[in-house]
Amino acid sequence: MNKLSRRDYRAIFEKHFTIVEEIEIARGLEYQYLTDEIRAELSEYTEQDLLDGKPMFVLRPMQR
């Protein structure tokens, strides 16, 4: 995990791009490994941050 949350990615991208779409990735077996203990240890991250390894955004350059 690179310590960036989905919210962090949005904030970075919004400085230079318009976010056209944020693509939701289907979750697989990794959900079974998110125990209550791990969830508590990483409480500053959302479930989406923890389970979606590669957030996908469709971006458009901002008009200057």
C-alpha positions as CSV (number, residue, x, y, z in Angstrom):
1,M,0.0,0.0,0.0
2,N,1.5,3.4,-1.0
3,K,-0.3,5.2,1.9
4,L,-2.4,7.4,-0.5
5,S,-6.1,7.1,0.0
6,R,-8.6,7.5,-2.8
7,R,-9.3,11.0,-1.4
8,D,-5.6,11.8,-1.8
9,Y,-5.6,10.7,-5.4
10,R,-8.7,12.9,-6.1
11,A,-7.0,16.0,-4.5
12,I,-3.8,15.5,-6.6
13,F,-5.7,14.9,-9.8
14,E,-8.1,17.8,-9.3
15,K,-5.2,20.3,-9.3
16,H,-4.5,19.6,-13.0
17,F,-7.4,17.6,-14.4
18,T,-11.2,17.3,-14.4
19,I,-12.1,13.9,-13.1
20,V,-14.6,12.6,-15.7
21,E,-15.1,9.2,-14.1
22,E,-14.0,7.1,-11.2
23,I,-14.1,3.4,-12.2
24,E,-15.2,1.0,-9.5
25,I,-13.2,-2.2,-9.6
26,A,-15.0,-5.5,-8.7
27,R,-13.7,-6.9,-5.5
28,G,-12.6,-10.5,-5.3
29,L,-11.2,-12.8,-2.7
30,E,-9.2,-10.1,-0.9
31,Y,-12.2,-9.1,1.1
32,Q,-11.8,-12.2,3.2
33,Y,-8.5,-11.0,4.5
34,L,-9.8,-7.7,5.8
35,T,-10.3,-8.8,9.4
36,D,-11.7,-6.6,12.2
37,E,-8.1,-6.4,13.6
38,I,-6.7,-5.2,10.3
39,R,-9.6,-2.8,9.8
40,A,-8.9,-1.3,13.2
41,E,-5.2,-1.0,12.6
42,L,-5.8,0.8,9.3
43,S,-8.8,2.8,10.4
44,E,-7.7,6.0,8.7
45,Y,-8.4,4.3,5.3
46,T,-11.8,3.5,3.9
47,E,-12.7,-0.1,2.9
48,Q,-12.5,1.1,-0.7
49,D,-8.9,2.3,-0.1
50,L,-7.9,-1.0,1.4
51,L,-9.5,-3.3,-1.1
52,D,-9.1,-1.5,-4.4
53,G,-5.4,-1.9,-5.2
54,K,-5.4,0.2,-8.3
55,P,-7.9,3.0,-8.3
56,M,-8.8,4.0,-11.9
57,F,-9.7,7.5,-12.9
58,V,-10.7,8.9,-16.3
59,L,-9.1,12.4,-16.5
60,R,-9.4,15.4,-18.8
61,P,-6.8,18.2,-18.8
62,M,-8.2,21.4,-17.4
63,Q,-8.8,24.3,-19.8
64,R,-6.4,27.1,-19.2
